Amino acid sequence: FSDYVVSKATFKDTAETVYPHGTVGGGSVTLDHENGHYQTLTVTADTTFAYQNFPVTGTLGRMILDITVAPGATTLTFPSATIKADNIHGSDGTSDQITPGLGRALYEFMTPDGGTTVLMHQLGKQYV
């Protein structure tokens, strides 16, 4: 669609792409909006995240991260632009870091301003 606006459309039986980051043993991971809105990842060590290619200001960019935290990983660090909701397991609400504990979690990231501010919340509870 090349960023054209589609208006008054009806979609039926649609699907979204799943982008698998695979397993990461620490370091950094970039959540790239152009890779799709549903991304999966397993972390086995502390990991730092970055965002890339959110749509421009005035449009909503949204991604879901389906993450499995394996033994060895204790801290996830997100960019300072990230504002975390109070429902995120392991977040103190002020730090860039969260300590989610072992298991699987779904996080949604949304930005209406090209990534200047990214709102983060947890979908459901921790899956173990």
BELFEN-V863983 format. One record per backbone hydrogen bond with DSSP energy under -1.0 kcal/mol. CO is the residue of the C=O (numbers start at 0). NH is the residue of the N-H. E is the energy in kcal/mol with one decimal. If there is no record, write none. Layout:
co=[CO	CO]
nh=[NH	NH]
e=[E	E]
This chain:
co=[0	18	21	23	26	28	30	31	32	36	37	38	39	40	41	42	46	47	49	51	55	60	62	63	64	65	66	67	68	69	74	75	76	78	80	82	84	87	89	95	97	102	103	104	105	106	107	108	109	110	111	112	117	118	119	120	126]
nh=[3	39	41	43	47	49	51	34	35	63	18	65	20	67	23	69	76	28	30	32	58	110	108	38	106	40	104	42	102	72	46	97	48	81	117	119	87	90	98	77	75	68	126	66	122	64	120	62	118	60	57	115	82	109	84	107	103]
e=[-2.0	-2.3	-2.4	-2.4	-2.7	-1.9	-1.9	-2.1	-1.4	-2.9	-2.7	-3.2	-2.9	-2.6	-3.0	-2.8	-2.5	-2.4	-3.3	-2.7	-1.6	-2.3	-3.1	-3.0	-2.5	-2.1	-2.7	-2.5	-2.2	-2.0	-1.9	-2.6	-3.1	-2.1	-2.6	-2.8	-1.2	-1.8	-2.0	-2.9	-2.8	-3.6	-3.9	-2.6	-3.0	-3.2	-1.9	-2.3	-3.3	-2.8	-2.5	-1.2	-3.2	-2.3	-2.6	-2.8	-3.7]
